Amino acid sequence: MKKSKINKKITLCYKQRRYNHLIQIFAKKSRKIKDLDNACFLATQAYVLSLESNNPLSKNLFNFLRKNNREN
């Protein structure tokens, strides 16, 4: 998906309060991106949203962040 398309999709999800879908988008992008800092940024966004919405991905996201020294 092109960058502008993904940005539009993210904006729409925020407006529609589709947080579980946002979590999926951020988590998926964090796994695909090669730059570790950007991957961890996206994983952090997904992690925060997952905690707020009780999404089951929070444990996987926490483990990813911990593995990359971004969480204790």
N, C-alpha and C positions, 0 to 999 in steps of 0.2 A: 504494500500500500504506500502510495506517495506521501511525503511529509505533509503536504497541504490537506490531503484527504484524511489522514490520521488526526490532524489538529482539528478539523471540522467535526470529526466523529467524537473526539474527546470533549469538545465544547458542547456539542449536542447532548452527550451523556450527562455532563454536569447540569445543564439546563433542565433536563428531564429527571434528574436525580436517580439515574441508573448506575448506582455506585458499584454494584456487583459486576456490571459490564466494564466499568472503568478499571476495576481491579484486574479483570482478565486481560484487558488491553495492556496495562502497564506491566503486568507480570510476564506476558508473552514477549513484549518488546525488550524487557530486561534480560530475558534468556537469549534473545537473538543478537543483541548488540555486542560488538567486540570490545568497545572501550569500557573498562571496568568502572570508572567513575560514573559514566552515564548509566550503565547497567544498574549500579547500586542506587543511583538517584531514582530511577524508575521503580526499582524494587521497594525503595523506601516509601514512595508515593502509594504504591499498591499495598504495602504493609500497614501504613497508617489508616487507609480506607478500610482495609480488611478488619482491623481491630475495631474500628468504629461501627462496622456493620456485621460483626460476628461471622465473617466469611471464613470458611474452613481453610483457605489458602494461607492464612496468617502464619501457621506453623512452618510451612514450606518457605515462605518469604523470610521469616525470621532465621531459619537455618541458612538460607542463601546469604543473608546479610552477615550472619555470624561467621560463616565460612570465609568471607571476604573482609573480616576484621572491621565491620561497620556496626556491630552490635555486640554487647557483652553477654 
